[in-house]
Amino acid sequence: MGRRVNFTVTEKNIFIDLMNKPNYISVIECKKTDSKSLESKSTAWKELCAEFNSASSYCFRSVEQLQLLWKNYKARTKKRAAVIRRERAKTGGGLPPTVEKDPNLDKVEAMIPSQVQPLANLFDDDSALDINTAVTHNETEDYTLTVVEITDDSGQFCLSTLVCIRYALTVHWCKFKLQIYSLSGTIIHFEH
């Protein structure tokens, strides 16, 4: 048997648009492997194939061909995301990484974000490097520290204040004294 015909750009666009439909992506990408789920996946692939072949007039494509196309798209999307993360972690500046420009890869990434993006973890060194996993809600305010240092006319250190919103504390170092206040102003700790 000879080599199969490559997918055209139009066929790839049709496939990605069809795959993006909730009734296909939710079933095909379901991680369950019980007999009912596997049967649902098989049915979804057959329906997708029939819809694809009715929309595309180029040539007939089998379920296996479409599955291989999907597998390749997912692999390329994951590889591109890994290259971007790896390049972002490098030091020394330089040019930004050159990544594959394919709008279909962007669509695939949006369809399978849990497979492409790393797990969010505030305590991981790399979490701040990845914009998609960095903390995006008001938790960042919980970790905000503000340091204020005051010197006298001669330039000598007089007072340093550290405000930690997470624990609702204000810490003052004044010459040889340490005072810890709650944000409401109540003294919690005082020592000379």
Salt bridges, closest charged atoms under 4 A:
GLU11 OE1 - ARG61 NH2 2.83
ASP17 OD1 - LYS107 NZ 3.43
GLU29 OE2 - LYS74 NZ 3.08
GLU51 OE2 - LYS21 NZ 2.49
GLU87 OE2 - LYS90 NZ 3.05
GLU100 OE2 - ARG76 NH2 2.43
ASP102 OD2 - ARG76 NH2 3.09
ASP106 OD1 - ARG80 NH2 2.61
GLU109 OE1 - ARG80 NH2 3.23
ASP130 OD1 - ARG88 NH1 3.40
GLU139 OE2 - HIS137 NE2 2.81
ASP142 OD2 - ARG166 NH1 3.85
GLU191 OE1 - HIS189 NE2 2.61
